């Protein structure tokens, strides 16, 4: 691309009834989730609907960034089952997963995930969005925001 060309990047954004902010950059294949409350079943449905057209057209996403002050868990047994179903059915569709959050449980989840799920998992501090984007894109683009 020459210096005279302008790269237009558009984001699809939604906020669920549960206040989960989802931003999807289909150009780079990166999903950003800003989590305020425990996940609900409706959150997983919204995420799936946002990224499924990309999966169908392009296959694997480059990565997902989950930004939360602490590990978001889920609300209730039904939502835990939805989470496990979503993770089990979709983990192979992501190359990398950045967990931008603190807490001991986050470290346990990352350790268990390494070697058991497809995406490479790395922990970042809460709100280290640019650092996690750089890691996911590794040299292609330094920042999406």
QUINORVEN-V141394 format. One line per field, one symbol per residue. phi: phi as a letter, one per 40 degrees, with the letter a starting at -180 (. if undefined). A space follows every 50 residues. Layout:
# QUINORVEN-V141394
phi = ???
This chain:
# QUINORVEN-V141394
phi = .ccccbccbbbcbabcccgccbbbbccbgbbbbbbbbdcbdccccccdcc bddcdccbgdccibbbbacadcfabgcccccccccccccbdccbcbbbbc abhcccccdcccccgbbcccbacbcdgccccccccccfgcacacc
